C-alpha cells in the first residue's frame, strides 16, 4: 500500500499482481465527504458510458469476463429503474478491474485505467493532477529500484573477485591445469553457482536465449534484486568452502541448501517496501517545501 497526495487529499494505491489499483473512496473526498462515497460510486457505475467502459476494459484484460452478463447490463443501462453496485457488477460478470475491500484500508479500489476514468467524472483537472502525481511516484520508484539493483550488481561483482581469488589460490594448484586452460576451472566454478541459483549453466542459458546473448547479455544480467543478493552471498560462501578444502559435491549441497533458505526468506519480503517508504518520505518533504513557500 502506498499513497499519493492530490489537492490535499491522500489517495491510497494498492498493488495486485504488479498492477496498481487506486482507492476511489479516497478520490471522492475531493468532491464530497466520505459518508456519501458509496452513493457517488454507485451512481457513477450505473451510468451507461461507465458500463461500456468497464465492459470493454474487462474484455481486453480479463479472459474470464462474462460477456453475456455485460451485454445484459449494457442494454439495461440508462433505464430509470436500472440499478448497479460494485458487488453486483463483480458477482455477475466476474470482473477484476474494480473491487471493494473492508478493514483498515477499506474502500472501493479500481485499476489505474478505470480510476483515471473515474477521475474525469469528478473533475478533468483533478484527473490530470492524479496522473501527474502517479507518474512522479513511478519515476521515483523506478529510479530507486534501479539504484538498488545496481548496488547489488556491484556487490556481486566485488564478491566475484573474492570467489575467483579462492579458485586461483586453492583449486588451480591442486588441479594442475596449464595456464592456457585455467579459465575452464573458473567457468566451472561460476557454473556451479549458476546451477544452484538459476538451475542452468551459462551455456544452457545462451542456447535458450540466443537473441539476448547476441545483444551482449548474460544469465546474471537477467537476475532480480533478490537473486543478486543471494548470488553475492553464495560467491562469498563458496570461497570459504574452497579454502576449507571441501570437494565440489559437498560444496554444491551446502550452497544449494543456503540458496533455498535465503530464497524463501527474501520471497517473504517485499523488496520495494523500503523504496516505497523512502518515496513517501520524499513526497512529504516536497509537499512541506511547497507549503513553506
Helices and strands as residue ranges (DSSP letters): E 2-6, E 9-16, E 19-23, H 24-28, G 34-36, H 37-45, H 48-61, H 67-76, H 86-93, E 98-101, E 107-111, H 112-122, H 124-166, I 167-171, H 172-175, G 179-181, H 182-198, H 202-208, H 210-214, G 219-222, H 225-243, H 248-267, H 273-292
